[in-house]
Amino acid sequence: MLSLSVRLTRPASLAFKRTMSSQEQDVLFETLNNAGIITLNRPKALNSLNVSMASKLLPQLQEWESQKALVIIKGSGDKAFCAGGDVKVAIDKVEGPRFFHTEYNVNYLIGKYKIPYVALINGITMGGGLGLSVHGRYRVATEKTMIAMPETKIGLFPDVGGSYFLPRLQVNLGLYLGLTGDRLKGKDVVKAGIATHFVPSKRLYELEVLLSRCTSDVEVNALLSKFHESSDDFSLASNIKHINYCFAASTIEEIIERLEKVKNDWSEKTLKTLSEMCPGSLKITLRALQRGAQLDLGQCLKMEYRLACRATENHDFPEGVRALLIDKDNSPKWKPATLAEVTDDYVEDYFKKLPQDKELQFFDSKL
């Protein structure tokens, strides 16, 4: 009898699950006590950000800014907070700029958010995932956190405000991370200055509930400090002096020359990594980070929007996405193919202003 009842109920439960999944929202908004809670809800896609999600985030964040004591953002499942933006859409000449326009507005709002914004960056957090977290007041890493800005590998550049936050990291670490796409994990993410606190993942639920009861920034800050576990170790510590020296150079060619002088395992690995990146992306990225160091977040995003729109119109970005994410042959054919062929004019063309009606407009800009 028992096995019969199992046979009878299983199809019904599967049908129920299918109905539920077809109606599942890609981003969830809930209220818990004094907090607005955002859950990025595409676990199978590692919560990667698409146009639909970005266009829902903007009005909800605006509404909550005057209604809640704080906002908490997290990812569904325990593999990823957000593995990045949906680059297969981003390479489209029409849809790409629309996506970037909405995404960058979300980044801008987070950067100027008036109430505490707490990102629980548990799991993979890359590209667009950093855009949804790093500009906020508090970023909580766990032992499962892995961050990276790997855009130079797909013919793009570290966007979502990367030109703002990367050059502001200590000892040229941001230039190293932005050019190489190197990954940092766990407590290293706090050591680098990308996360503000480290909390073991098993304590996140408890932290979220207690945070939701906070009524002020002072209370949020005190609670996060109470949960925070510090660390003295940094996996890059032994090479920090080399990173600072090599990535202080003003050109990619000079960075490579300096790395060749270091002659250790780290420098050899870094040279190999740079040789696998898109030559045009490396030069555009270095210039964007050099300029971003002198700009505010809004100015950086406006600059990045010009670069992103040009990337959708040029060869390298669609080719990088094809080679690594669509055909997965891992053999992109870059144009220009070598660093020597990437001229100053080629790089500067990316930075030129767009026609006025095509420039990035922020939701709060005076028309």
Solvent accessible surface area in square Angstrom, and as a share of the most:
residue,aa,sasa,rsa
1,M,185,0.83
2,L,146,0.73
3,S,70,0.45
4,L,73,0.36
5,S,47,0.30
6,V,63,0.36
7,R,151,0.55
8,L,124,0.62
9,T,82,0.48
10,R,144,0.52
11,P,83,0.52
12,A,65,0.51
13,S,56,0.36
14,L,88,0.44
15,A,44,0.34
16,F,130,0.54
17,K,134,0.57
18,R,161,0.59
19,T,72,0.42
20,M,99,0.44
21,S,63,0.41
22,S,92,0.60
23,Q,124,0.55
24,E,107,0.48
25,Q,97,0.43
26,D,25,0.13
27,V,4,0.02
28,L,61,0.30
29,F,59,0.25
30,E,91,0.41
31,T,82,0.47
32,L,63,0.31
33,N,85,0.44
34,N,51,0.26
35,A,0,0.00
36,G,0,0.00
37,I,4,0.02
38,I,0,0.00
39,T,13,0.07
40,L,0,0.00
41,N,22,0.11
42,R,64,0.23
43,P,59,0.37
44,K,207,0.88
45,A,38,0.30
46,L,56,0.28
47,N,0,0.00
48,S,19,0.12
49,L,0,0.00
50,N,28,0.15
51,V,49,0.28
52,S,44,0.28
53,M,0,0.00
54,A,0,0.00
55,S,56,0.36
56,K,72,0.30
57,L,0,0.00
58,L,27,0.14
59,P,73,0.46
60,Q,34,0.15
61,L,1,0.00
62,Q,72,0.32
63,E,89,0.40
64,W,12,0.04
65,E,31,0.14
66,S,104,0.67
67,Q,114,0.51
68,K,41,0.18
69,A,26,0.20
70,L,0,0.00
71,V,0,0.00
72,I,0,0.00
73,I,0,0.00
74,K,53,0.22
75,G,15,0.14
76,S,23,0.15
77,G,57,0.55
78,D,80,0.42
79,K,148,0.63
80,A,2,0.02
81,F,0,0.00
82,C,0,0.00
83,A,22,0.17
84,G,6,0.06
85,G,19,0.18
86,D,33,0.17
87,V,30,0.17
88,K,111,0.47
89,V,51,0.29
90,A,1,0.00
91,I,33,0.17
92,D,63,0.33
93,K,135,0.57
94,V,89,0.51
95,E,65,0.29
96,G,0,0.00
97,P,24,0.15
98,R,140,0.51
99,F,3,0.01
100,F,6,0.02
101,H,56,0.25
102,T,29,0.17
103,E,3,0.01
104,Y,0,0.00
105,N,6,0.03
106,V,0,0.00
107,N,0,0.00
108,Y,37,0.14
109,L,2,0.01
110,I,3,0.02
111,G,36,0.34
112,K,80,0.34
113,Y,14,0.05
114,K,150,0.64
115,I,27,0.14
116,P,7,0.04
117,Y,1,0.00
118,V,0,0.00
119,A,0,0.00
120,L,4,0.02
121,I,1,0.00
122,N,22,0.11
123,G,2,0.02
124,I,44,0.22
125,T,0,0.00
126,M,35,0.16
127,G,6,0.06
128,G,4,0.04
129,G,0,0.00
130,L,1,0.00
131,G,0,0.00
132,L,1,0.00
133,S,0,0.00
134,V,13,0.07
135,H,22,0.10
136,G,4,0.03
137,R,93,0.34
138,Y,14,0.05
139,R,34,0.13
140,V,0,0.00
141,A,0,0.00
142,T,0,0.00
143,E,93,0.42
144,K,87,0.37
145,T,1,0.01
146,M,17,0.07
147,I,2,0.01
148,A,1,0.01
149,M,3,0.01
150,P,44,0.28
151,E,11,0.05
152,T,0,0.00
153,K,82,0.35
154,I,20,0.10
155,G,9,0.08
156,L,7,0.04
157,F,5,0.02
158,P,2,0.01
159,D,8,0.04
160,V,1,0.01
161,G,0,0.00
162,G,0,0.00
163,S,0,0.00
164,Y,63,0.24
165,F,16,0.07
166,L,1,0.01
167,P,26,0.16
168,R,105,0.38
169,L,23,0.11
170,Q,91,0.40
171,V,55,0.31
172,N,37,0.19
173,L,0,0.00
174,G,0,0.00
175,L,20,0.10
176,Y,5,0.02
177,L,3,0.01
178,G,0,0.00
179,L,0,0.00
180,T,6,0.03
181,G,11,0.10
182,D,32,0.17
183,R,138,0.50
184,L,4,0.02
185,K,129,0.55
186,G,9,0.08
187,K,66,0.28
188,D,19,0.10
189,V,0,0.00
190,V,34,0.19
191,K,72,0.31
192,A,1,0.01
193,G,39,0.37
194,I,1,0.01
195,A,4,0.03
196,T,47,0.27
197,H,17,0.08
198,F,13,0.05
199,V,0,0.00
200,P,20,0.13
201,S,22,0.14
202,K,179,0.76
203,R,79,0.29
204,L,20,0.10
205,Y,168,0.64
206,E,78,0.35
207,L,0,0.00
208,E,15,0.07
209,V,31,0.18
210,L,58,0.29
211,L,0,0.00
212,S,0,0.00
213,R,140,0.51
214,C,8,0.05
215,T,90,0.52
216,S,44,0.29
217,D,50,0.26
218,V,121,0.69
219,E,76,0.34
220,V,1,0.00
221,N,68,0.35
222,A,62,0.48
223,L,23,0.12
224,L,0,0.00
225,S,66,0.43
226,K,164,0.69
227,F,6,0.02
228,H,59,0.26
229,E,71,0.32
230,S,88,0.57
231,S,27,0.17
232,D,140,0.73
233,D,115,0.60
234,F,26,0.11
235,S,85,0.55
236,L,17,0.08
237,A,61,0.47
238,S,85,0.55
239,N,22,0.11
240,I,36,0.18
241,K,138,0.58
242,H,40,0.18
243,I,0,0.00
244,N,61,0.31
245,Y,96,0.36
246,C,0,0.00
247,F,1,0.01
248,A,59,0.46
249,A,4,0.03
250,S,72,0.47
251,T,63,0.37
252,I,3,0.01
253,E,69,0.31
254,E,55,0.25
255,I,0,0.00
256,I,39,0.20
257,E,96,0.43
258,R,52,0.19
259,L,0,0.00
260,E,89,0.40
261,K,140,0.59
262,V,27,0.16
263,K,157,0.67
264,N,48,0.25
265,D,123,0.64
266,W,24,0.08
267,S,1,0.00
268,E,110,0.49
269,K,124,0.52
270,T,6,0.03
271,L,40,0.20
272,K,131,0.56
273,T,33,0.19
274,L,6,0.03
275,S,90,0.58
276,E,80,0.36
277,M,11,0.05
278,C,0,0.00
279,P,11,0.07
280,G,1,0.01
281,S,4,0.02
282,L,3,0.01
283,K,37,0.16
284,I,9,0.04
285,T,0,0.00
286,L,7,0.03
287,R,54,0.20
288,A,1,0.01
289,L,1,0.01
290,Q,70,0.31
291,R,92,0.34
292,G,0,0.00
293,A,41,0.32
294,Q,150,0.67
295,L,48,0.24
296,D,81,0.42
297,L,20,0.10
298,G,12,0.11
299,Q,90,0.40
300,C,0,0.00
301,L,0,0.00
302,K,62,0.26
303,M,12,0.05
304,E,0,0.00
305,Y,11,0.04
306,R,36,0.13
307,L,0,0.00
308,A,0,0.00
309,C,10,0.06
310,R,41,0.15
311,A,3,0.02
312,T,2,0.01
313,E,107,0.48
314,N,57,0.29
315,H,66,0.29
316,D,5,0.03
317,F,1,0.01
318,P,38,0.24
319,E,20,0.09
320,G,0,0.00
321,V,0,0.00
322,R,66,0.24
323,A,0,0.00
324,L,36,0.18
325,L,65,0.32
326,I,87,0.44
327,D,83,0.43
328,K,133,0.56
329,D,72,0.37
330,N,105,0.54
331,S,50,0.32
332,P,31,0.19
333,K,128,0.54
334,W,31,0.11
335,K,128,0.54
336,P,22,0.14
337,A,62,0.48
338,T,65,0.38
339,L,35,0.17
340,A,95,0.73
341,E,92,0.41
342,V,4,0.02
343,T,75,0.44
344,D,93,0.48
345,D,108,0.56
346,Y,51,0.20
347,V,1,0.01
348,E,55,0.25
349,D,68,0.35
350,Y,13,0.05
351,F,17,0.07
352,K,118,0.50
353,K,143,0.61
354,L,20,0.10
355,P,85,0.53
356,Q,134,0.59
357,D,120,0.62
358,K,120,0.51
359,E,12,0.06
360,L,1,0.00
361,Q,63,0.28
362,F,16,0.07
363,F,70,0.29
364,D,55,0.28
365,S,40,0.26
366,K,189,0.80
367,L,200,1.00
